[in-house]
Amino acid sequence: MVRRISSVLGLFSAKGGVGKTVLAVNLATDLGRMLKGRVALMEVCNVAPSIHLYFDLPEPEIPPRKIITGGARIEDAIVKYGNALDVVSLLFDHSSEAEITVIIDLLRERYPLIILDSPPGLGPEVHSSLRACNEIIVVCLPEIPSVLQALKTCRIAEQWRVPIERVIVNRIQGGEFEISPTDLR
């Protein structure tokens, strides 16, 4: 088997509600249009998956384990979204690192670019998702708790030698409670 060169770009945030999933959806859709549908978008979330809501899809039902054991094919979990991208709809229920890696490897054979929307937090699924990425984007808000969690995410990425493409500070409104762009740098 010839392995296709592909890249996995992960979006990470240790804090929920920062706009990471919206960014992942928009980024995947735009890049999918540019790459003529050769982009996959996959969410790794075992608590409250939401990618399916953006594309008016049913909730994910197929766990990665079912694909790995032969009870389903990866194609059964892939939904085409127009000509822009393919949405990988899997039910991640505390999947092991090995399961995440196997699914990513199956997708690498089919797509030159995979956008991975990681779960919020710093738990095992985040570490597993991070190790599967070629590079990551960290998303945070201009608030002290969010920035501190983003720094933790960056440290973990550095430990695993995963390049950080950029840190995006989302929803800047200029409020007094926000950290200024100068202080963020």
C-alpha positions in Angstrom: 0.0 0.0 0.0 1.3 3.4 -0.9 0.8 5.9 1.9 -0.5 9.3 0.7 1.2 12.3 2.2 -1.4 14.1 4.3 -1.5 16.7 7.0 -3.6 16.8 10.2 -4.2 20.2 11.5 -5.8 20.2 15.0 -7.7 22.9 16.7 -7.3 22.9 20.5 -8.6 24.8 23.5 -8.4 23.7 27.1 -11.4 25.8 27.9 -14.8 25.2 26.2 -16.9 28.0 24.6 -14.0 29.9 23.0 -15.2 29.4 19.4 -12.9 26.5 18.5 -15.5 24.4 16.8 -16.9 27.3 14.8 -13.4 28.1 13.6 -12.8 24.4 12.7 -16.0 24.3 10.7 -15.3 27.5 8.8 -11.6 26.6 8.2 -12.5 23.1 6.9 -15.2 24.4 4.7 -13.0 27.1 3.1 -10.0 24.9 2.7 -12.3 22.1 1.3 -13.5 24.5 -1.4 -10.0 25.5 -2.2 -8.9 21.8 -2.3 -12.0 20.7 -4.2 -13.5 18.5 -1.5 -10.3 16.7 -0.5 -10.6 17.8 3.1 -12.0 15.8 6.1 -13.3 17.4 9.2 -13.4 15.2 12.3 -14.4 16.0 15.9 -13.0 14.0 18.8 -15.5 14.7 21.6 -17.0 12.2 24.0 -19.1 14.7 26.1 -21.1 16.9 23.8 -20.3 16.5 20.1 -21.6 19.4 18.0 -20.0 19.3 14.5 -23.0 17.4 13.2 -25.3 20.3 14.2 -23.5 22.7 11.9 -24.1 20.5 8.9 -27.6 19.4 9.8 -26.5 15.8 10.3 -27.8 13.2 12.8 -25.8 12.6 16.0 -22.8 10.3 15.5 -23.6 6.6 16.1 -20.6 4.7 15.0 -17.8 4.3 17.5 -14.2 4.0 16.2 -14.0 0.5 17.8 -16.7 -0.7 15.4 -14.6 0.3 12.4 -11.4 -1.1 13.8 -13.0 -4.5 14.6 -14.6 -4.7 11.1 -18.2 -4.1 12.2 -18.3 -1.0 10.0 -16.3 0.7 7.3 -14.7 4.1 7.6 -16.9 5.1 4.6 -20.0 4.5 6.8 -18.9 7.4 9.1 -18.1 9.8 6.3 -20.8 12.3 5.1 -20.2 14.5 2.1 -21.0 18.2 2.6 -21.6 19.4 -0.9 -18.4 19.7 -2.9 -16.5 21.3 -0.1 -15.6 18.6 2.4 -16.3 15.3 4.1 -17.5 15.3 7.7 -16.3 12.3 9.7 -19.1 11.5 12.1 -17.9 9.2 14.8 -19.1 8.6 18.4 -16.0 9.0 20.5 -16.9 7.4 23.8 -13.7 7.5 25.8 -11.7 6.1 22.8 -8.2 5.0 23.4 -5.2 6.7 21.9 -4.7 3.7 19.6 -8.3 4.0 18.3 -7.8 7.7 17.5 -4.5 6.9 15.7 -6.0 4.1 13.6 -8.9 6.3 12.5 -6.6 9.2 11.6 -4.4 6.7 9.6 -7.4 5.5 7.7 -8.3 9.1 6.9 -4.7 9.9 5.9 -5.0 7.3 3.1 -7.9 9.3 1.6 -7.4 13.0 2.3 -4.5 15.4 1.8 -5.8 17.5 4.7 -7.7 16.5 7.9 -9.0 19.2 10.2 -9.3 17.7 13.7 -11.6 19.5 16.3 -10.3 18.3 19.6 -12.3 18.1 22.8 -11.9 20.9 25.3 -9.8 20.3 28.3 -6.4 18.6 28.9 -7.5 15.0 29.3 -6.4 11.8 27.6 -8.4 12.3 24.4 -6.7 15.7 24.0 -3.3 14.2 24.4 -4.1 11.4 21.9 -5.6 13.9 19.4 -2.6 16.2 19.8 -0.1 13.4 19.1 -2.0 12.6 15.8 -1.5 16.1 14.5 1.2 17.5 12.2 0.5 21.0 13.6 -2.0 22.7 15.8 -3.9 26.0 16.3 -4.7 26.9 19.9 -7.8 29.0 20.4 -8.5 31.1 23.5 -10.3 34.2 24.8 -8.6 37.4 26.0 -9.3 36.5 29.6 -6.8 35.3 32.2 -8.3 31.8 32.7 -8.5 31.1 29.0 -5.0 32.4 28.3 -3.5 30.3 31.1 -5.2 27.2 29.8 -3.9 28.0 26.3 -0.4 28.2 27.7 -0.9 24.7 29.2 -2.0 23.4 25.8 1.1 25.0 24.2 3.4 23.3 26.8 1.8 19.9 26.1 2.3 20.4 22.3 5.9 21.4 22.9 6.4 18.2 25.1 5.2 16.1 22.2 7.1 18.2 19.6 3.9 19.2 17.8 4.4 22.5 16.0 2.0 25.3 17.0 0.9 27.0 13.8 -0.6 29.9 15.7 -2.6 31.0 18.8 -5.9 32.7 17.9 -7.4 35.0 20.5 -11.0 35.0 19.7 -13.9 37.4 20.6 -11.8 40.5 21.5 -14.2 43.3 22.4 -12.0 45.7 24.2 -13.6 45.2 27.6 -11.8 46.2 30.8 -11.7 42.5 31.9 -9.7 41.5 28.8 -6.0 41.1 28.5 -4.7 43.7 26.0 -3.1 42.5 22.8 0.2 44.1 23.9 0.1 42.1 27.2 -0.7 38.9 25.4 2.4 39.2 23.3 
